[in-house]
């Protein structure tokens, strides 16, 4: 850790050395401003004078010598012009700004690039680094705390950038700015250390120093400088207090180690419990899967049994329907047979009646043929009982008439004349 303030200075250097000084500093010091050496002079007057002399000689001489003098005058004049042109070139590096002056008065700035200063009284007074954030370290010793305990040191680190090179060069300059900046930083650090207790002094490390940055920006803003960042990287306590804090830190470390050990033990137990819970969940899930599988198997068995029973019921229904249809068909056939039998019986009855009637007729005819035929004996003219002779004849003829051998329709007519 650095125990010295950073040093800011300005340097005088030739143009080729400006870039190295602005980027790397000089002998451990920060160089934000370089005053360039003026490389221009009046040496170019000599070639001009020689050119004028040779021109006068060429005008007074004749022939070849006059031409040579004129040529020499032209060469010396061109040499003087090139000399003036080359010395008038000014190159400002990228990220820097040149401060231009005339007769010692600052007239403006030159941006990065190539410029030409033809007049000898125009010059670049300074080249200022306006793009780099310049780091600055300031270890402050014996900073008292709120209990008036002087801290061994507080290291303050900041970065600044020159935003107005004219104000910086004209108002303060690099050397004076170093003194002003170190004084402002010390005041800001001491004010901050007064606000904290000694036991909380280590809290200053890496704490928010935005208010200090704003304070320094307000103080240094009139010099054309802006603070771009600040922090407190380290705080050193007094040796005795450090021993006390070392003991406290030791106890705190032991407590922290015990807490870590307990945390590890707790985490291990929690992990074991979580593993047991996870294992129980897996077992539960496996049992749930088994129960679901058994339930699915039971559902399948029940579905199969229901399907079998439904199939059996369907088969029985089909058998009953088939048997019923068969019985219905048989009954219908039987009814049809009975109907046909009835029809045949009816037809047979008619035939029987016909036959019966025919037989009756035949029997009647037979009986009629075989029946005894009455014989009417007409005894005309007989006033009283028949005579014995007629009675005898009638008795002899009656058997013959009974066998059909009698004449006619069995009617016997007595002769008109008695026998």
Secondary structure, 3 states (H helix, E strand, C coil): CCCCCCCEEEEEECHHHHHHHHHHCECCEEEEEEEECCCCCCCHHHHHHHHHHHHHHHHHCCCHHHHHHHHHHHHHHHHHHHHHHHHHEEEECCCEEEEEEECCEEEEEECCEEEECCCCCEEEEEEEECCCCEEEEEEEEEEECCCCCEEEEEEEEEEEEECCHHHHHHHHHHHHHHHHHHHHHHHHHHHHHCCCCHHHHHHHCCCCCHHHHHHHHHHHHHHCEEEEEEEEEEEECCHHHHHHHHHHHHHHHHHHHHHHHHHHHHHHHHHHHHHHHHHHHHHHHHHHHHHHHHHHHHHHHHHHHHHHHHHHHHHHHHHHHHHHHHHHHHHHHHHHHHHHHHHHHHHHHHHHHHHHHHHHHHHHHHHHHHCCCCCCCCCCCCCCCCCHHHHHHHHHHHHHHHCCCCCCCCCCCCCCCCC
